[in-house]
Each structure stands twice: as structure tokens, then as C-alpha cells.
């Protein structure tokens, strides 16, 4: 089992920045990739960004966040971060951290992730 705890959400004005953190514990050695997803009211949970736990390779949802959001990790702290800049009201959502074990799995399909955090609310005011 891998436990994930997100933090760093809150209220920010449009154009502002937030940094989310996701602390992993438990069988973290089994983790191959970490991802961030978000779910706005009335919408499905969608992919935001992911990072390889060993190689640090990054993936982004190009249409919505690339160029504004940056995912990173600190292996020593078992923590993944999502730096969000130039935020927009449409970024308002509950943000979830997720962990994926194994290899050759899709980085953007939520069904391919094995463990989830409880989520943290991000609200961007206009």
C-alpha cells in the first residue's frame, strides 16, 4: 500500500501562483510514476501532469497547463510537487495526487493509477 497526502491548496487570484505537495509513504519503492489530476464541479477527473519516479521524465496536459504548471519530485522526501503559475479561474478544482506501480502503463488515464490522495481544493478568483 502507498499512502498519499496532498497539501498546499487554497484561494488565489487569477494570475497568481500556488504550489501543491504530495507526500508519499508506505511501499513507495513500488512506485513507478506519480501524477496530478483535477476535478471541477460537474466534470470528470482529468489528467494534469505526471513524473517518472526514477527518471524524472515529465508529462503534461498540453492543452490546459503546459507552460504554466511544473511537476517535480524530491525522492529523498518521497514528495511530488505541482507548481502552478499564471493561474486562471478555470483551474479551479479539487486536485488529486496519484501513484502508479508497474511499467508500460498510460500516464494520463486515471484508471491506470493504483493509489490516490484525498484531494486538495484550489480556487482561483477572477
C-alpha positions as CSV (number, residue, x, y, z in Angstrom):
1,X,0.0,0.0,0.0
2,X,1.0,3.6,-0.7
3,X,-0.5,6.5,1.2
4,X,-0.6,9.9,-0.4
5,X,-1.4,13.2,1.4
6,X,-1.8,16.4,-0.6
7,X,-1.4,19.9,0.8
8,X,-1.0,23.4,-0.4
9,X,-4.4,24.1,-1.9
10,X,-6.3,27.4,-1.2
11,X,-7.7,30.5,-2.7
12,X,-5.7,32.6,-5.2
13,X,-6.4,35.4,-7.5
14,X,-6.2,35.0,-11.3
15,X,-2.6,35.4,-12.4
16,X,-1.3,34.2,-9.0
17,X,0.6,31.0,-8.1
18,X,0.3,28.0,-5.8
19,X,2.4,25.0,-5.0
20,X,0.8,21.7,-4.2
21,X,2.7,19.0,-2.4
22,X,2.0,15.3,-2.2
23,X,3.8,13.3,0.5
24,X,4.0,9.5,-0.2
25,X,4.5,6.9,2.5
26,X,4.3,3.1,2.7
27,X,5.6,0.9,-0.1
28,X,6.9,3.8,-2.1
29,X,9.7,1.7,-3.6
30,X,6.9,0.1,-5.8
31,X,6.0,3.4,-7.3
32,X,7.0,4.0,-11.0
33,X,5.2,7.2,-11.7
34,X,3.3,10.0,-9.8
35,X,0.6,12.1,-11.3
36,X,-1.7,15.0,-10.6
37,X,-5.3,15.0,-11.6
38,X,-8.1,17.6,-11.0
39,X,-11.8,17.5,-10.9
40,X,-14.0,20.6,-11.3
41,X,-17.7,20.6,-10.2
42,X,-19.8,18.6,-12.6
43,X,-16.8,17.4,-14.6
44,X,-14.8,14.2,-14.7
45,X,-11.4,13.9,-13.0
46,X,-8.8,14.7,-15.6
47,X,-5.1,14.4,-16.1
48,X,-2.9,17.4,-15.3
49,X,0.7,16.2,-15.1
50,X,2.9,13.2,-14.2
51,X,6.5,12.4,-13.5
52,X,8.6,9.3,-13.5
53,X,9.7,8.5,-10.0
54,X,13.2,7.2,-11.1
55,X,13.9,9.0,-14.4
56,X,12.1,12.3,-13.7
57,X,10.5,12.3,-17.1
58,X,7.6,14.7,-17.1
59,X,4.2,14.7,-18.9
60,X,1.6,17.4,-19.1
61,X,-1.8,18.0,-20.4
62,X,-0.6,20.3,-23.2
63,X,-3.9,22.0,-23.8
64,X,-4.6,23.3,-20.4
65,X,-1.5,23.6,-18.3
66,X,1.7,23.2,-20.3
67,X,3.9,26.3,-19.9
68,X,2.1,27.3,-16.7
69,X,2.4,24.3,-14.4
70,X,5.5,22.4,-13.5
71,X,5.7,19.0,-11.8
72,X,8.8,18.0,-9.8
73,X,9.8,15.4,-7.2
74,X,12.1,15.1,-4.3
75,X,12.9,11.4,-3.9
76,X,14.7,11.9,-0.6
77,X,11.4,13.3,0.9
78,X,9.1,11.0,-1.1
79,X,7.3,14.1,-2.2
80,X,5.9,15.3,-5.5
81,X,5.1,19.0,-6.2
82,X,2.9,20.8,-8.6
83,X,4.0,24.5,-9.1
84,X,1.1,26.4,-10.7
85,X,1.7,29.8,-12.2
86,X,-0.4,32.3,-14.2
87,X,-3.5,30.6,-12.7
88,X,-6.9,31.0,-14.3
89,X,-10.4,30.7,-12.9
90,X,-10.8,27.5,-15.0
91,X,-8.0,25.9,-12.9
92,X,-10.5,25.8,-10.0
93,X,-10.9,22.2,-9.0
94,X,-10.1,19.6,-6.4
95,X,-6.5,18.4,-7.2
96,X,-5.6,14.8,-6.5
97,X,-2.2,13.1,-6.3
98,X,-1.9,9.6,-7.6
99,X,0.7,6.9,-7.7
100,X,1.3,4.2,-10.4
101,X,3.1,1.0,-10.0
102,X,4.5,-1.2,-12.7
103,X,5.6,-0.2,-16.2
104,X,4.2,0.3,-19.7
105,X,1.1,2.0,-18.4
106,X,-0.7,5.1,-19.6
107,X,0.4,8.2,-17.8
108,X,-2.9,10.1,-18.4
109,X,-5.6,7.6,-17.8
110,X,-6.8,7.8,-14.2
111,X,-7.7,4.1,-14.2
112,X,-4.0,3.3,-14.7
113,X,-3.2,4.7,-11.2
114,X,-3.3,2.5,-8.2
115,X,-3.3,4.9,-5.2
116,X,-4.9,8.2,-4.6
117,X,-4.8,11.0,-2.1
118,X,-7.8,12.6,-0.6
119,X,-7.6,15.8,-2.7
120,X,-7.0,19.4,-2.0
121,X,-9.2,22.3,-3.1
122,X,-7.8,25.0,-5.4
123,X,-10.0,28.0,-6.1
124,X,-8.9,30.8,-8.5
125,X,-10.9,34.0,-8.3
126,X,-11.3,36.3,-11.2
